[in-house]
């Protein structure tokens, strides 16, 4: 693939509170800290990134719809909507690019209701439990899936 591929990083409800909300689970890294690291890694990989965060399900669905026009991949941390939103799952299933699901914590070691992900049904893969570094791992996976790895 030649030229920069566009990647959307989609963050759902309460992720704007990172660094202050349940730090024993999510750590002290803020969403802006994560975005900064993703920007740097994306630059190294010659990928363009757009960031969307919303606490509103409809805004996230609309972002997925916008991504259908020229965005090669989506990294999605849907927060609590992961476990509840069939509508977001449907939007992601309609999207034709690569989808990588990310969770900061290891959701499989947490409450049973967090074990099921509707997002996973639309994703190429899932990364969980590595904190903010999971977004970097997702970017590296996308880079490889898009055929850009050396």
C-alpha positions in Angstrom: 0.0 0.0 0.0 1.5 3.4 -0.9 0.9 6.7 0.8 -0.4 7.2 4.3 -3.4 5.1 5.4 -6.0 6.9 7.6 -6.8 5.2 10.9 -9.6 6.3 13.3 -9.1 5.8 17.0 -12.6 5.6 18.5 -13.0 6.0 22.3 -16.3 5.6 24.1 -18.0 6.7 27.3 -15.9 7.8 30.3 -12.6 7.4 28.5 -12.2 11.2 28.8 -11.9 10.6 32.5 -8.7 8.4 32.2 -6.1 9.3 34.7 -8.6 10.2 37.3 -11.3 7.5 37.2 -10.6 4.2 38.9 -6.8 4.6 38.7 -6.3 1.2 40.4 -7.9 -0.4 37.3 -7.1 2.1 34.4 -3.9 3.7 35.7 -2.9 7.4 35.7 -2.3 7.8 32.0 -4.8 10.2 30.4 -6.5 9.9 27.1 -4.3 12.7 25.8 -1.2 10.8 26.9 -2.4 7.7 25.0 -3.3 9.8 21.9 0.2 11.4 22.0 1.8 8.0 22.0 -0.4 6.8 19.1 0.4 10.0 17.1 4.1 9.3 17.5 3.9 5.6 16.6 1.6 6.4 13.6 4.1 8.9 12.4 6.9 6.2 12.6 4.6 3.9 10.5 3.5 6.6 8.0 -0.1 6.3 9.1 -2.5 9.2 9.6 -4.7 9.1 12.7 -7.9 10.8 13.7 -9.2 10.6 17.2 -12.9 10.6 18.3 -14.1 10.3 21.9 -17.7 10.6 22.8 -19.9 9.7 25.8 -22.8 9.3 23.3 -23.5 6.1 21.5 -25.0 7.9 18.4 -21.9 10.1 18.0 -19.7 7.0 17.9 -22.0 5.3 15.4 -21.8 8.4 13.2 -18.0 8.4 13.4 -18.0 4.8 12.2 -20.3 5.9 9.3 -17.8 8.7 8.4 -14.9 6.2 8.5 -16.6 4.3 5.7 -15.3 7.0 3.3 -11.5 6.4 3.0 -10.5 5.2 6.5 -8.4 2.0 6.3 -8.9 0.9 9.9 -10.5 1.6 13.2 -9.1 1.1 16.7 -12.1 1.0 19.0 -12.3 1.1 22.8 -16.1 1.4 23.2 -15.9 1.4 27.0 -19.1 0.2 28.6 -20.8 0.1 25.2 -18.7 -2.9 24.4 -21.0 -5.0 26.4 -24.3 -3.4 25.5 -24.4 -1.8 22.1 -25.8 -3.9 19.3 -26.2 -0.6 17.3 -22.4 0.1 17.5 -21.7 -3.5 16.6 -24.0 -3.2 13.5 -22.2 0.0 12.4 -18.8 -1.7 12.8 -20.0 -4.8 10.9 -21.1 -2.5 8.0 -17.6 -0.9 7.9 -15.4 -2.7 5.4 -11.9 -1.9 6.9 -9.9 -3.4 9.6 -11.3 -3.1 13.2 -9.2 -3.8 16.3 -10.8 -3.7 19.7 -8.8 -2.4 22.6 -9.4 -2.5 26.4 -7.0 -1.0 28.9 -7.8 -3.7 31.5 -8.0 -7.4 31.1 -11.8 -7.6 30.8 -11.7 -11.4 31.1 -10.4 -11.1 34.7 -13.1 -8.7 35.7 -16.9 -8.9 36.4 -18.7 -11.6 34.3 -20.8 -9.0 32.5 -17.6 -7.6 31.0 -16.7 -10.9 29.4 -19.0 -10.6 26.4 -18.1 -8.0 23.7 -20.6 -7.1 21.0 -17.7 -5.2 19.4 -15.6 -8.4 19.1 -18.2 -9.7 16.6 -17.1 -7.0 14.2 -13.4 -7.0 15.0 -10.4 -8.5 13.3 -8.8 -8.9 16.7 -8.9 -7.8 20.3 -6.2 -6.5 22.6 -6.8 -6.2 26.3 -4.9 -5.8 29.6 -1.9 -3.8 28.5 -3.1 -0.3 29.4 -2.5 2.5 27.0 0.2 0.4 25.2 -2.7 -1.7 23.8 -3.4 1.1 21.4 0.2 1.0 20.1 -0.1 -2.8 19.8 -3.3 -2.3 17.8 -1.6 0.2 15.5 1.3 -2.2 14.9 -1.3 -5.0 14.1 -3.1 -2.7 11.7 0.2 -1.8 10.0 0.8 -5.5 9.4 -2.7 -6.3 8.3 -2.6 -3.5 5.8 0.5 -5.1 4.3 2.8 -2.3 5.4 5.1 -4.3 7.6 8.7 -4.8 6.3 
